[in-house]
């Protein structure tokens, strides 16, 4: 008898596994699996929704089906539509939920009219339906998601204000100089950027947002507010089933949870104390699990991913950026950086001993291939001037 594999979640990780193996895929969204990284391009109108669809899965997915309970003893998944799906192996790929900040005027799951998360294709399509040239839009959050959303809204002709509580944009991925260049790029698109400002509340009239209040008393008029305050692993299904949960669903090197018949991959999974929240690790985890489920005799193990963040911001003024590892040097580290102000290009690597430990590229990604290879391989660097790491051919 063939093994019944059920996958809960149709995002990057779940779809990848369903492309590799014949599984029953339960997808909560009504849409076929799609590339979430490209949502900003759909919002900006550069891509139609169907363009960002992922490759087809091997078996027809059950879309618009929400799993609500796991019966571990009976090995059954109960769904909101009343259906029950039995499994021999269950894979949780439930992804993550947008973080809703604790703001005055934001209570419970129901959002005021004009306030939008930016996580799903439906979020994106709803935003696109209400944004018109001249609409005043405030984006809360200056990370990867917030910067992408702000650029897309500006491309639609909105008057955009981007607010960031931290000192600079994308501070988790970029160093100070790269953040300055990114801010200059965003402002050149007409986006008004406020850093080191904390949003404290929303003003409403007749159930619709009218303004965003800052902690210093400043008020930003707004017809549209986009919440881009990050995400957190979606773990409620696992927690209610009694599985071990920390920040994410705890898994071992075989991506097994505390129940040997249940695995977790992607944004919802926590391996060796780390939750990645990136597409690269999700794909790697899905591939390792596919190998493990194909034959239990395989030696496949997941040992972690050396994640590289890469973002291509399209449009009339495109910008590419990539960052990995530690972009801020420690005492004793070697640093090489090149800046070309005329092209708004910036390249930097951090070397510790004979190892590449981090880097950031903005505007010129010609060297990203060789840097990614050196970073991901974690091997000793060749005995050559460090400047070769930032040449277009990696010094070869």
N, C-alpha and C positions, 0 to 999 in steps of 0.2 A: 504494500500500500504506500502511495506517495505521501510525503509529509505535507500537512496543511499549514502553510505559512500565511499569517494575516499581518498586514502592515497598517497601522493607524497613523495617517498623516500623508498628504500628497505633496509635500514640499520637496526641496532639493534632495534630501537624504532618502525619503520614502520612494520618490519617483525613480531615483537611481537604482535602488534595490529591485523595484518592480520592472525595471528594464533588464536587469540581469537574471532574475528568477521568475518562475510562474507563481504569483502570489495573489491573494485577495487584498486589494488596496482600498481602504476606506478613506475617502477624502471629504473633509467637512465642507470645503468650498465647492460651489457648483461648477467651477471651471476645471478643465483639464489641467494637469500640473504645468506650471509656468516658471520662468526664470525671474525670481523676485528682484535680482540685481538690476533688471532693466525697467522696473516700474517707473522710475523718474523719466525715462525716455518715452514711455506711454503717456505719462502726464503732460509732458512737453509737446506731445503730438508727433514726435519723431518716428514712433513705431505704433502700428495698430496692435490691439491686444493679442491677436492670433499669431503675430510675429514672434512673441516671446514664449510661445509654447515650447515645452521640453519635448525631446523625442518620445514617441509613443511607448507605452508600457506593454509587456508581453501579453497580459490578460486584461480584459476590459475592467476599468476601475469603477467602483461604486462611488459616484460623486454626490455631494450634498448630503452625506451620511455622517452624523456625529456620534462617535463612540461615547457612551456615558458611564459605563461600568465594566469592570473586568471581574469575572468569576474565576478566580485562580484554581479553585478546587475542581470545577467542572471544565476548565479551560474553554471558557466562552466569553465573547465580547458582546455586551448588550448595547444596542444603538437607540438613539432618540426616536426613530421611526417605529420602534417596537420589534425590529428584527434582532435575531441572535445569530452570531457567527462563531462556529467552533474553530479551535486551532490546536495544532501540535506545537508550533512555535509562534510566538507573538512578538512583533517588532513595534516598539513605540517610536514614532518619528513625528511627535506632536509639535515640534518647532517651538516657537516663542510667542509671547504676547507683548504688545506695545505697553510701555510703562505710562500710566496716567499720573501726572504729577499731582501732589496734594495742593490744589489751588482753591481759593474761595470762588464759589460759583461752579465748581466741578464736583458733583456729588453722584456717587453710584455709577452704574454702567451706562446710563442714558446721558448722552452728551447734548449740550445746547445746540440749537441750529447754528450752523456755520463753523462748528468745531469738529475737526476731522483727525483721526489717527492716519498714519501713512504706512501701512504694513501689507495690505492685501490688494489684489487687483480691483475688488469692489471699492475699497477706500480710494484708490487711484481714479477710477471711473466717476465716482461721486464727486470728488474734488474737481475733476475736469469739467463736469457739468455745471458747476457753480462759478468757476473762475472766468472772468471776462476782463478785457483791457480796462485798466483803471481801478479795478477792485483792490481794496486795501487788505493785504494779507500779512499776518504775523506768523512766523515759524518759530516755535519754541524748541530750542535744542540746536547746538552748532557742531554736532558730530557729523559722521559720514552721511547719515540719513537726512539730517537737517540741511546740510549744504546741498545735497542732491535735490531735495524738495524746493529749496529757495531758488536754485537756478532754473528748475523746470517752471515754477510759477512766474519767474521773471520773463521766461521765453513766451509765456502766454499773455504778457502785457500787464500783469498785475504789478501794483506798487508794493514791493516786498520789504519787510523788516525781519531780519534774522537776529534772534536773541540767544545769547550763550552765557550761562552762569559762570563758566570757567574763564580763565584769562585769555584764551585764544581758541580759534577754530580747530577742530579735529585734534585736540591736545593729546588724546590717547594714542594717535598714530604718528603725528608729525612733531618735529622739533620746533623751536621758536621761530627760526628764520623761514622755514617752509610754511608755517602758519601765517606769517606776515605776507608772504607771496600769495598764498591762497586767499587771504582776506582782500588783497588788492585786486585779485582776479574777480572775486565775487562782487566787490563794489563797482568794478568796471562794467558790470552787467546791470547796474542800477539798483542793486540790493543795498539797503541801509543795514549796517552791521553794528550791533551793540554787544560788547563782551563785558564780563564781570558785572552782569546785571541779573538779578533774580526776579523771576516772574512770581507775583504773590497772589493774583486773582484775575478773574474775568468779570467784566461788566456785561449785563444782559438787559434786553428790553423785549417783553412779550415772548420770552423763551429763546431769543436769538442773541448771539454775542454781538456786542457793540464796541468793546475795547478790552485791552490787556493792561492790567495794572502791574507796575514794577514796584519792588520793595522800597525804592528811594522816593516813591510818590509820583514818579513820572507815569503818564498814561499814553498808551499807543492806541489810536483809533483802529478798529479792525472790523471788517465784514466777514473775513475768513481767518480762522486760526488752525494751524497745523501742529499737531503734537508729534514731535520727533525727539523724544526724551530717552530713547533707547528701548531695549527689550529685556524681558526676563524669561527664562525657560518655562515652558508650559508643562507643569508637573502634577496638576491636580488629579488627573486620572490615575497616575502611578501612586501618588500619595494615598488616595482613597482605597487603592487596592492593597495597601500595606507594604509597598516596595520601599527600599531605602532611598531617601531623597535628601540631598544637601541643597546646594544652589540648583543643581540639576538632578536628573535621575542617575544615581551612582552605578557605574558599570566597570567591569574588569577588562583585561586585555582581550577577551573574547566578546566584549561588548554585551556581556550578560549582566542583568540586574541581580538583585538578591533572590529572585526566583529563576532557577536555571532554565525554565522554558520561556522566559521573557527577555528580550534584548531591547536596547535603546540606542538610537543613533541620531546625529544631527544636533540642532540647537538645544534640544531638551536633555541631552546626555552630558554627564559629567564624568570624565576619565582622569584618574590620577589627580583629583582635586582641581581640574581645569575644565571650564566650559568655554568653547571657542566662539560660537555664534557666527561662523563664517562658512562660505560655500565650500572652500577647499577641504577643510577637515570633514565636513558632512559627506562629501563625495568619497573621501578616502575611507571613512568609517563604513559607508555602504558597501564599498568594494571588498573590504576585509570581511565583513559579515556575509556577503554573498559567497565568498570563497569558503568560509567556515560552514555555512549551511548546505553547500553543495556536497561536501564530504567532511565528516567530523574527524577524519584522519589527517586533514591538512594541518600544516604547521602555521597557518596564517594567524597573526596576532596584530592587534592595534597597539602601537607603542607611543602614540602621540603624533601630532603634526606640527612641523615648523611653519607656522602660518604666515603667508605674505598677503598683505592687503593691497589690492590693486583696484583702481577706480578710473574709468574713462568717462569724462564729462563731455558729452557731445554738444552740438549746437553751432551757432555762428562763431563763437569763440571757444573752441574745444580746449580741454585741459586733461592731461593724463597725470596720474600720480600713483606711486607705489611706496609702501613702507613695510619694514619687517624688523623684528627683534628690538634691541635697545637702541633708540635713536639719540639718546642723550648719553654722552660719554662719562665714564667714571675717571677719577684720577689715575693716571698711568696709561690710559687707553690712547691709541693712535687714531687720529681723525684726519680724513682727507675730504675736502669739500670744494666744489667748483660752482661758481655762480655766473650766469650770463643774463645780466639785467635786460639786455635788448630783446631777449627771447623769453623772459620770465621763466628761465630754466634754473634748476637748482639740483645738485647731486651731492650726496654725502654718504660716507661709510664710516663705521666705527669698528676698529680692529683691537682685539684684546689678545696679546701674545701672538700666536700664529693662527688665530681664528677670527673669522668675520662674525661679529655679534649683532650687527644692526645696520640699517641704512634707510635713506629716504631719497626718492627721486620725484621731482616735480617738473612737468613741462617737457622733459626729455627722458624717455624711457629706453633709449637705445641700448643701454648697458644692463637692462633689467634681467635678461636671460642668463647672462654669465653670473650676475650677482645672486640670482635665485638659486642657481646650481651650486654655488659655493656655500650659500646659506643652508640650503636644504640638505646638502651632503655632510655638513659639519666636519669637513676635513681640513687638515693643515693647508694654509695658503702657500702658493709657490714662493720661492725666494726671489722676489722681484720687487721693484719699487711699488709702493701701495697705490700710486696714481694709476697703475694699469687696471685697477679694479673699476675705474670710472671711464675707461675708454670704451668705445662702441663695440670692440671685439673681445673685451675682457682681457686684453693683453696678449692674445694669441697671435 
